[in-house]
Amino acid sequence: MSKSKISKEELENIQSQVNKMNEIQFKIGEFEVAKSRQMAEYAKEQEALAVIQKELSEKYGSINIDLATGEYTEQEIEDAEEDLEE
């Protein structure tokens, strides 16, 4: 069986396209790794926030805090129960 070849130009064209696709796949992989790291960092910060919220709840009870001023209002029992259900 004789081996036939595509033209040099066709070969270069297809090689170029495959290389572009490989580069894109590599970049996607890098993005996914970065995304995974950011998701882990976000989860860590959520846990830290939960600890702070628990400490404040133990000290002040069920409250709503204005994050701009630090002022707080007591949360009504009904509101607190709805928050727990969510």
Buried (B, 14 or more C-beta within 10 A) or exposed (E): EEEEEEEEEEEEEEEEEEEEEEEEEEEEEEEEEEEEEEEEEEEEEEEEEEEEEEEBEEEEEBBEBEEEEEEEEEBEEEEBEEEEEE
